[in-house]
Amino acid sequence: MSKAFIASVLQDSLECTGVAANRAAADLIDAIVHELKTSGGFTLPSFGTFTVRKTKARKALNPRTGEPVKVKAGKTVRFKASPSLKKDV
């Protein structure tokens, strides 16, 4: 799914211009990102839950050369599908 796909669905549903649909799609994505940053999680009912998790620093291998590389600690976003989404898919 892309931002363009979300914008086209909004445009068809709301019968608005493409510019307004693109702006609405961008605002929706920005709101989701802001919620993930501030609270660490976001739930869409009947769809699923997004959570922010911390990753530990670790050693990995460079696939091209095979030599060890240090990977810094960071954050990643995880998704857990709701039971109704699992049932529908």
N, C-alpha and C positions, 0 to 999 in steps of 0.2 A: 504494500500500500504506500502510496506516495502523497505528497502534499497536493499535487495536481489532481489526483484521484479524489481526495477529500473535497477539494474546491469544486470539482465537476459535480459531485453528489450534492453539495450544498447549493450550487447554482440551479440544478434541476429541481431540487426540493423546494427552494425558496423562490424560484423564478426571479432571480436577481441577475445583475451583470457579472461578467467574469471577474472584473476588478474587485467588486464587493465580495465575491465568493473567495477569491485569493486572499483578501485581507482577513476575512473571517477564519479561513483555514490557518493562516499564520498566527492570528490571535489565539486560536484554540491550541495550537502546538506550543506557543509561548506560555500559555496558562498552565498547561500540563508540566512543562519543564520547570516553571516557577514553583509549582506545588511539590514536585519531586525534590527540588533544592531546599525548600523551607521545611517540609514535614517529613521527607524521606520516603513518602509513599503516596500512591494515588490509586483509587478504585473506581472503575467504571462498572456499575451494576449490570448484571447479565453478560458481562464481557470478561473481566478479570481484574487482577491487582498487579500494579507495578511497584516494586520496592527497590530502594537503593541499598546496596551491600558493599562493605569494604573488602578489598582484596589485600592479602598479605604480600610483602616483598618476597620474591622467590628467585631461584636460579632456573634458567631455561636454556635450551640449545638453539643456536642459530641454524635454521634448516639448510641453509646454503653451504656454510662452512663446517658446521658441526661443533663449533667451539662454544663454551658456556658463556651466557650473557646474564647480567643482573637485571631483573625487572623490578621497578619501583612499586611500592604499595599504591593503591588507588581506589577508585570506586567504580562500580558497574551497576547497571539496572537489570533486575530480574523480573520476569513475568510469570504469573500463575493464572491459568485460565479458570474461569468459574465453571461450576458443574453444568450450568445450562449451556454454555458455549461448547463444552466437551460433548454434551448430548447432541447438539445441533450439527456439529462437525463430524 
